[in-house]
């Protein structure tokens, strides 16, 4: 088993603990990413970054759908290319995939509320796509990795956002389930730790103390129970990010959210969860299928 160390997070520890699996080099990772093929590029908005790549299996369908949200510390420098291999593997497993791009910190409009509204609009655009492609909207799973795992949990909770709030979108598409891979949902703690050059403060234009009204409807633990069945899947060897996922799980369970599962991947660091060539991939597929008929 190989641990992915990439330029996705330049501040990530440069080497694993002795108990971790072997290390995949940056060159290995880039070669693997090059094998990922883009799907059909379809715009869901007017901005050049408001698009998704749609992968549809061969056959008549209709097919269950995974709406996937890539990670990368919510930052503009990390984009959709990192999850193309995963999208292709999901398609080969018989699932349609709507791999979302969105505005991020560093892009015009890529902070609050624009980034979050992009995620909501992109997911809701599945209703339009279903007019032209064989998609089963009764079987939609929203899945995301790292920062995208936070956004996936938030997307599942959108129905709780009140009218007239900055983030309100009428009749949000309700997924059958959410799968958060190595998620980073604990925004308050991430702010306190100053991760990714204080990205949380840039994303939210302020701290939790300065913007409590914003954090109340962006931080998933504050929205718990989110109202959608979900799985938090984390790597045993992901010492940097698993604690934040654990914090969310503990807080949500304490509030009374019992529609959630916690899965620990024994051979995974942070990136194995989006690498379809690892043993962790079977756990990811199992989590997705647990929400499908």
N, C-alpha and C positions, 0 to 999 in steps of 0.2 A: 504494500500500500504506500502511496506517495502523498506527501503533504504538499499542497500547492503554495509556493511563495512567489508572489507576483508583484509587479509594479502597480497593482491596483491600490495597495496601501504601502507607500514608501516608508512609513513610520512603523510598520509591523516588525516584530522582532526578527532579526536576520537569521536566526538558527533555532531549531527545535530543541526541546528537552530530550534527554537521552532515551526516554521511554516512548517518544513519538516515532512514527514510521519514517521511512526514507524521504528525502527531500526531492521534489521536482524543481529543476532549475527554471529560470525565466525563459531560456531558449526552448526548453521542453514545453512550457506552457504556451508560448507564442506559436510553436508549431502545431499544438493541439487546437488552439483557437482558430488557426488558419483553416482547419478542416470543417469549421462550422459554416453552413450555408445560410444566407439570409432567406427569409420567406418573401412573400409578396408585400411590397412596401405600400401601405395605405394610410393616408392622412386622416386623422380624426379632428383636426383643427387647422387653423390658418398659419400658425407658426411653423417654421421648417422642422422644429424638434417635436412637434405634435403629430407623431406617426407611430404605427406599429408594424411589425412584420408578421404576417399571417401564414401559418403552416397548416395545411389541411391534408389528412391522409388520403390515399387512394381509396376509391369506393363511393358508395351512394350516401352513406351517413344516415341520419344526422350523427355527428360525432360529439362526445363530451369535449369541453373546452378548458384548457388551462390558460388563464390570463397571467402572464409572468412579468414581474417587475425586477429589473436588474438593480444591483447595489452599486457601491462605490462612494460611500460617505456623503451621499446627496450632492456630490461635486460634479461640475461640468466636465472635468478631465476624464471621467470614466463613463463609458457608454454601452450601448446595446450589444456590441460585438462580443463581450465577454460571455454572453449567455446563448449565443447561437448554437454551439454544440449541444447544450441542454435542450433547446427548443427542437432541434433536429431529432434528438433521441426520444423526446416525448411524442413527436409525430410518428416515428417508427414504432412506438408502442401503441399506436392507434388513437392518439388524442390530437385534436386540433389545438394549436397553440397561437395565442395572440401575444407576441413578445413586444412589450411596450417600451417606447422611448418617451422622454418627457424633458421639460426644461428643468435645469438643475442650478445649484448655487454657482454663480459665475456666468450664467446665461441671463440675458434680459428676461425678466419675469420669472426667474427660477427660484425665487424664495417664497415665503408665505405671502399670499395664499396661492400663487400661480402654480408652484410645483404640485401641490396637493389637488388643486382643481384639474390639472392635467391628468393625474391618475384617475380621478373620478370620471372625467369625460372620456378618457380612453377605455375604461372598463364599460361604461354605459354605451359606447359606440358598438359594442357587440350586438346590440339590437339592430343596428343598421346593417352590419355585416351579415347577420342571419337572413336578411332579405335576398342575399346573393350567393351565400355559401351554406353548405349543409352543417349548421352548428346547432347543437342541442342546448338551448339556453336554460333548460331545467337542470342541467348538469355542468355548471361552471364552477371551477375551483380557482381561486385567486392564490397565486404562489409568488413569493419573493425571497430574495437573498440579501442578508445583511441589512443595509439601509432599505433595500427593497422589501425585506421581511417586515420592517416597521411599517412601510407603506401598505403592504398586504393586510396586516392586522387593522390598520386604520381604514382601509377600504371596506373591510368586513363590518366595521362599526359605523359607517357613514349614516345609516338610517337614524342614528341617535342625535345627529346634528340638527339643532332647531332652525326653523325658518328665520330669515333675516340675518342669520350668522354669515360671516364672510365665506365659510366653506359649504354652505347649504347648496345642495343640488337636488332638485325635485325628483322623486321616484328613482332613487339609486338602484341599480341592478343588485339584487340580493344573491350572493353566491351560495352554492350548496355547502361549501366549506372553504377554509383558508389553511394554507400550509406555509408557515414562516420558517425559512431555512436560516439558521445561524442569525436570528434577527437582532436588530439594534433598537428596541422599542423604548428603552428607559431613558427618555430624553433629558429628564432632570439630572440623572446621574452622569449622562454623557456630557451635559453642560458643565457639571462640576469638575469632570475630568479634563475638560478642554480638548476633546478628541478632534483629530483632523483639523488642527489650527482653529479651534473654536467654531467649528462649522455649525453647531446647533444654534448659537447666538446669531450667526449670519442667516441661517435658514429661517429663524423665527423673528429676526430683527429685535432681539432682546432676550433677556434671561427669563426663567419662570417667574421670578419676583416682579419683573418689569412688565411681563405680558401674560398674566395668569389666565385671562380670557382666551388667549390663543392656545396655550398648552392644554387647557381643559378639553379641547376638542381635536387635539393632535396627538397627545400622548396616550397610547392605548390603555395603559393601566388606569388612567383617570376616566376612561370611557367604559371600563369593565363593569359588568359583563358585556362583551361586545355584541352578543345576540346571535352569533354565527358559530357553528361547530368549527374548531380549529386545532391544528397540531403545531407545536413548537418543537422543531427538530434541530438538535445542537450536537456539535462534535465534542467528544471527550477531551480531545487534544487542543481545542480552541480556547486557550486560556485568556485570550484577549477579549473575545466577544460572548462566549457562553455565559459569563456572569450576568450580563445585561439581559439575556433571554431568560435566565433563571429568575432574575428580579421581577420581570414582568409576570412570569408564570406564578410565582409565589404570591404576588400582590393580587392578581386576578382570581386565583383560587381562594384567597382569604376573603375577598369581596363576595364570593359565592358563584363564580363562573365555573360550572361543572361540565360545560360543553367543550372541553379542551383536553388534549393529550400532550404528554411530554415524552419525547423520544430522544434518547442519547445514542449517538452513533459511535460505536467503540473504536473504529479505525479512522476517525475523521478529525481533521483540523477545521479550518474555516472554509476552505475551498473545495474539499472533497464533495460537499453536498451539492455542488453544481457541476461536478465532473462525472459524466455518465460511464466512465471507464473505471470506476472504483466500486468497492463492495457496498459503499454507502448508498449507491444508486438504487439498490433494491428496497431500502428503507424509504427513500423518497417516493418511489412508485407506489409502494404499499400505502403510504400516507395519502397520496392523491386518490387512489382507488377506494380508500375507505369512505370517501364522500360521493362516490358514483354508484349508480344503481347496477 
